Amino acid sequence: MMNNIDKIAWIHLSEGRLLAARSHGKEHYYIPGGKRETGENDHEALIREVKEELSVQIQQETIQSCGTFEAQADGKAEGIKVVMACYLAKYEGTLHAAAEIAEIAWLSYKDRERVSSVSQLVMEQLHEQGLLL
């Protein structure tokens, strides 16, 4: 049996667009977040990953779940899936790319081909809810 890739992600919308990040050397964007480190819960991982990638501080008291999404992992063997727990949260600071992030972008529904399969599912739901233009 193959292992799933377990991730957390920060869903941040502004003016009907979703914040996305692209790593150095990569073509596709993804929703900011990543994998938990040993002993971390979802909130701790979310706060750490967003600070590392985007240089802002998530306000822990505002974190709320907005669903878990599952899809075939891009570039991995058939059957390996990404399971991504998504969270909304407010933040403090100024967003800018840091660490492995080459750039950030504000994507609309029409940009969904520019993101991973699991991120496309998130975008579909946000669009259906009228949150993503």
N, C-alpha and C positions, 0 to 999 in steps of 0.2 A: 504494500500500500504506500502511495506517495504522500508526502507531507504537504499540507496546505501552507500558504504564506499568510500569516496572521498580521494585520496592520491596523493602525488607527489613522484617522484623517480629520483635518479641520475644514469644515464647510464654512466659507466666508463669502458672502454675497454683497455686492455693492451695485446699485443702479441696474439690477437685473443681470449682473455678470458674476461669474464664479472665479475666485482667485485660484490660480494654478501656478505651478513651478516647473522649470525644466532644468535638469542636472547638466553639468558640463559633459559634452560629448554625446548627449542623447538627443533624439529627434522629438519624442513625444513628451507632452506635459503630463503632470500628475497633480492630484490634490495634495497639498502639503500635509505631511505627517510621516509615519514610518513604523518601524518595528519596536516593540517593547524591549527594554533591557531586562535582564534577570531581576526579578523582584518588583518590577514596576507595575502599577495598575494603569488603567487606560488614561486617567486624568494626568498622572505623573508623566507618562510617555508623551501625551499630547503637548503638555507644557514644555517639556524638554525639546522635542522635535521641532516645534514651531519656533522656539527661541533660537535653536541652532540654525535652522534654515532661513528664517525671515527676520530675525533680530527683534522680535516683539515679545511682550509678556502676556500670555493668556491670563485672564482674570478667572481664577479657579472657581469662584462662586457663581459664575455665569455659564459654566459648561453644562450642556444638555445634549442627550443622545438624539440623533435624527435618523437612526437606522443602521442596519448592517447589510452589506452588499457582497455578493459572491460571483466571481466570473473566472474563466480560464485565465491563468497567468500568462501575460505576453512574453514570448520568447522562452517559455518553459515547456517541458514534455507534456503531452496530452494528459489531462487528468489532474495536473497540478493547478490548484485554484488559489486565487487571492480572496481572502475573507477580510473585508475592511469595515471596521466599526467607525461610524462617522459621528462627529460632534460639532455643534454650534457653540460659539463662545465669543465674548467680547475680548478686546485686547488693549494694551497700552503700548505706545511707542510708534515708530515710523517703520512701515514695511519696506524692507529692501533685501535683496538676495544676499545670502551669506553661505559659508561652508561650501558644499558641493553644488549649490544652486547657481546656475549661469544667469537665469533671468526669471522674472515673474511676469504673469500676464493675466488680464481680465478676459475670460472667455465667455461667449454666448453659446446658446444651443447649437447654432450653425457651425461652431468650432469643434463639435464633439468628436470628429474624426482625428483630431490632434491629440487626443488623450487615450489612456489605456482602456481596455475593455471594462474593467470594474468601474472606472471613472465615468465611462459612458452611461452605465446604469444609473449612477448618481445623478448625472445630468438629465437623463430621461425623467426621473422622478421629480426633480426640481422644476423641470419644464412643465410637467403635468400639473404640478401644484401652482403654477403661475409665478414662480419665484425666479426662473431663469428665462431671459428673453431669447 
